[in-house]
Amino acid sequence: MHTRPIRFFHRGRVVEVADAAPTRSVLDWLREDARCTGTKEGCNEGDCGACTVVIGTLAAPGDKQAVRGLTLQTVNACIQFLPTLDGKALFSVEDVKAIAPGEALHPTQQAMVECHGSQCGFCTPGFVMSMWSCYEQHRAAGSVPTRQALADELSGNLCRCTGYRPILDAGQRMFELPAATLDTAPVVKALRDLAAPGTFHYAQGAGFHAPKTLDELACLREAKPDARLLAGSTDVGLWVNKQFRELGEIVYLGEVAELKRIEPLDAGGRGGLWIGAGASLEAAWRALAQRWPALTDVWLRFASPPIRHAGTMGGNVANGSPIGDSAPVLMALDAQIELRRGQRVRRMPLPDFYVDYMKNRLEPGEFVQAVVIPALPARRQVRAYKISKRFDCDISALCAGLAIELDGDTVSAVRLAFGGLAAVVKRAAAAEAALVGQPWSQASVAAAQAALAEDFKPLSDMRASAAYRAQVAANLLQRFWLETRTKDPLPASATSVFAAMTHEEA
């Protein structure tokens, strides 16, 4: 098995690294090896955004967010492993300054100065990188983001002292200053030169393997059933940083283009989606929200842009965390999980995939290939609710994916799935049974709320007490009814924070 160094574009040239451990973080390499110390270490778990960098890849055909041949995405350097950079471009805050002419600051940085967007300064480089990525994408598209869109872009960057008002002011101000945009031509050329077919093997102690095709992945996984599968590293990265775990051999899914596909399986636009397991959370949630706009709130509150850019929906589902936000929503959509071992492919309903806490039905040598959503009746109404202590960038205390189909005023079908109430995400069978065949009324909702006690015995932990979780689950059924009742349903602007903000800006 031929191994070679990690090769990527950084600071205007191609860098080769041959002596780093496969789990060495991009952040540690930047600060300790490249001596680019503008990027900071804060939480070291992808939560605070102080380590935000931008990864550049060759834009796929039809990429509407491409920046002159490149796709630019923010990620958390603290939880990204260095070998995942192979064939990509890495941009840190030092690169942003280099784009501006002479001794001038980049418009992103100059706006932060003019608007007093920095106080202690520790978080500032991370904010600048998120703002720079936003700046480049909107400049390329010839658009200017709204203040709320800027706030969404910065939801993964935490500031403890300055406050967000002057930072958002800077985000608007940077588009008013003389433009300074990245010359992407040398980057595109370098990435094309770096592109190589076949699996990338890197060995320094343990091995790191990055297949390029789905067949290569299936063959490699079957040959190495005990290797650790790695997608976005948004969870596995914490195993290394916080638990100091040794991962052994790693099989990286991030280079398999086929796994990143999201394809419609019907022409009606009401379902029928094949979401490859390697599709980013951002791309997958965008596709879902395009079909079911009511899912927009949970999409924008799912972690943060840097996490959604790196993490995958397939990984979130395969992880099996009882507080993972994807699974409840996917269960409300009757999703199936598609598993592959060698050339064998099988599907099962998503609720059947989970056996117990962090245990699933994957067989040795098998991996998640896709999440499949069938074509759904047009009358199905879907909602998703996320409850957490912090509005942005926080782990759920409880997440609900709820769907209903009405025949007149009678419930013909219902899906009530909850995360955070049990050892696994699961549907509320007793509550569903209390509703099917009944009028969609306040009395029926009360019966379903009472039945939730048969479905779940929630635990108390640092995020919420058992009593709080039980009460909130019942309250969400009430909200669901208020939004979907046949007479005078509440509009989105009355219940959705994002819809209300959009309405105010309009």
LINNORGI-V820152 format. One record per backbone hydrogen bond with DSSP energy under -0.5 kcal/mol. NH is the residue of the N-H (numbers start at 1). CO is the residue of the C=O. E is the energy in kcal/mol with one decimal. If there is no record, write none. Layout:
NH|CO|E  NH|CO|E
This chain:
4|201|-1.9  6|17|-3.0  8|15|-2.0  9|88|-2.6  10|13|-3.3  11|90|-0.5  13|10|-1.1  15|8|-3.8  17|6|-2.4  22|204|-0.6  24|21|-2.2  26|77|-0.7  26|80|-2.6  27|77|-1.9  29|25|-2.1  30|26|-2.6  31|27|-2.5  32|28|-2.7  33|28|-0.6  33|29|-1.6  34|29|-2.7  36|30|-2.9  37|35|-1.1  39|36|-0.7  40|50|-1.7  42|40|-0.6  52|49|-1.6  53|75|-2.3  54|91|-2.4  55|73|-3.0  56|89|-2.8  57|71|-1.9  59|69|-2.3  63|60|-2.0  64|62|-0.7  66|63|-1.3  67|70|-3.8  68|66|-0.7  70|67|-1.1  71|57|-2.9  72|70|-0.6  73|55|-2.1  73|71|-0.5  75|53|-2.3  77|51|-1.3  77|75|-0.7  79|76|-1.2  80|77|-0.6  81|79|-0.5  82|24|-3.1  83|22|-0.5  84|81|-1.7  85|82|-2.2  86|83|-1.5  87|7|-3.4  88|85|-2.7  89|56|-2.5  90|9|-2.9  91|54|-2.7  95|92|-1.5  96|92|-1.0  97|93|-1.4  98|94|-1.3  99|95|-0.9  99|96|-0.9  100|96|-0.8  100|97|-0.8  104|101|-1.9  109|106|-0.5  110|106|-3.2  111|107|-2.3  112|108|-1.3  113|109|-1.8  114|110|-2.8  115|111|-2.3  116|113|-1.1  117|112|-3.0  125|121|-0.6  126|123|-0.6  127|123|-1.8  128|124|-2.9  129|125|-2.1  130|126|-2.0  131|127|-2.7  132|128|-2.9  133|129|-2.3  134|130|-1.9  135|131|-2.8  136|132|-2.8  137|133|-2.1  138|134|-2.4  139|135|-2.5  140|136|-2.3  141|137|-1.5  142|138|-0.9  142|139|-0.5  143|138|-2.6  150|146|-2.1  151|147|-2.1  152|148|-2.2  153|149|-2.0  154|150|-1.7  155|152|-1.2  157|154|-2.0  158|48|-3.0  158|156|-0.5  167|163|-0.6  168|164|-2.8  169|165|-2.2  170|166|-2.1  171|167|-2.0  172|168|-1.6  173|169|-2.6  174|170|-2.4  175|172|-0.9  176|173|-2.0  177|173|-0.8  184|182|-1.1  188|184|-3.1  189|185|-2.3  190|186|-2.1  191|187|-2.5  192|188|-2.2  193|189|-2.2  194|190|-1.8  195|191|-1.3  200|210|-2.2  201|199|-0.6  202|208|-2.7  204|206|-1.8  206|204|-1.0  208|202|-3.0  209|250|-2.7  210|200|-2.6  217|213|-2.1  218|214|-2.6  219|215|-2.4  220|216|-2.5  221|217|-3.0  222|218|-1.9  223|219|-1.8  224|220|-1.8  227|224|-1.5  228|249|-3.1  229|227|-0.6  230|251|-2.6  237|233|-1.2  238|235|-0.9  239|235|-1.0  240|236|-1.2  241|237|-2.3  242|238|-2.8  243|238|-1.2  244|240|-0.7  245|239|-2.2  247|245|-0.5  250|207|-2.6  251|228|-2.6  252|209|-3.4  252|250|-0.6  253|230|-2.9  256|253|-1.8  257|212|-0.9  257|255|-1.1  259|256|-1.0  260|256|-0.5  260|257|-1.4  261|258|-1.0  263|274|-2.4  265|272|-6.3  266|272|-0.6  272|374|-0.8  273|373|-1.5  274|263|-3.0  275|273|-0.6  275|371|-2.9  276|261|-2.9  276|274|-0.7  277|369|-2.3  278|259|-1.7  279|259|-0.9  279|276|-2.0  281|308|-0.7  281|311|-2.5  282|308|-2.0  284|280|-2.8  285|281|-2.8  286|282|-2.0  287|283|-2.0  288|284|-2.1  289|285|-2.9  290|286|-1.9  291|287|-1.0  291|288|-0.5  292|288|-2.8  295|292|-2.6  296|293|-2.0  299|295|-2.2  300|296|-2.6  301|297|-1.2  302|298|-0.8  302|299|-0.9  303|301|-1.1  308|304|-3.0  309|305|-2.5  310|306|-1.3  311|307|-3.3  313|279|-1.4  314|277|-0.5  315|277|-0.6  316|312|-2.1  317|313|-2.2  318|314|-2.7  319|315|-2.4  320|316|-0.8  324|321|-1.8  328|324|-0.6  329|325|-0.8  330|326|-2.6  331|327|-2.5  332|328|-1.6  333|329|-0.8  334|331|-1.6  335|330|-2.5  336|372|-3.1  337|348|-2.9  338|370|-3.1  339|337|-0.6  339|346|-3.3  340|367|-2.6  341|344|-2.5  344|341|-2.2  346|339|-2.6  348|337|-1.5  350|335|-2.3  352|349|-1.3  353|349|-0.7  353|350|-1.5  354|350|-0.6  354|351|-0.5  355|359|-2.3  356|359|-1.1  358|320|-0.7  359|356|-2.6  361|353|-1.2  366|363|-2.2  367|340|-2.2  369|338|-3.2  370|338|-1.6  371|275|-2.5  372|336|-2.9  373|273|-3.0  373|371|-0.5  374|372|-0.5  376|270|-1.2  380|377|-1.7  381|404|-2.8  383|402|-2.9  385|400|-2.3  387|398|-2.8  388|386|-0.5  393|303|-1.1  397|387|-3.2  398|387|-1.6  399|419|-2.1  400|385|-2.7  401|417|-2.7  402|383|-2.7  403|415|-2.5  404|381|-2.1  405|413|-2.7  407|410|-3.2  408|406|-0.7  409|407|-0.7  410|407|-1.5  411|438|-2.9  412|405|-2.5  412|410|-0.7  413|405|-1.5  415|403|-2.8  417|401|-2.6  417|415|-0.5  418|426|-2.4  419|399|-3.1  420|322|-1.7  426|418|-1.6  428|416|-3.2  429|427|-1.3  432|428|-2.4  433|429|-2.4  434|430|-1.7  435|431|-0.6  435|432|-1.2  436|432|-2.1  437|411|-3.3  438|435|-2.3  440|409|-3.1  441|439|-1.9  445|441|-2.1  446|442|-2.1  447|443|-1.8  448|444|-2.2  449|445|-2.6  450|446|-2.0  451|447|-1.7  452|448|-1.1  452|449|-0.5  453|450|-1.1  454|451|-1.7  455|451|-1.0  456|452|-2.2  461|464|-2.5  469|465|-2.3  470|466|-2.4  471|467|-2.3  472|468|-2.8  473|469|-2.4  474|470|-1.7  475|471|-2.3  476|472|-2.5  477|473|-1.3  478|474|-1.5  479|475|-2.4  480|476|-2.6  481|477|-2.1  482|478|-2.3  483|479|-1.9  484|480|-1.3  485|481|-2.0  488|486|-0.6  490|482|-2.7  494|491|-1.7  495|491|-0.6  495|492|-1.2  496|492|-3.4  497|495|-0.5  500|496|-2.3  501|497|-2.4  502|498|-2.6  503|499|-2.3  504|500|-2.2  505|501|-2.4  506|502|-2.2
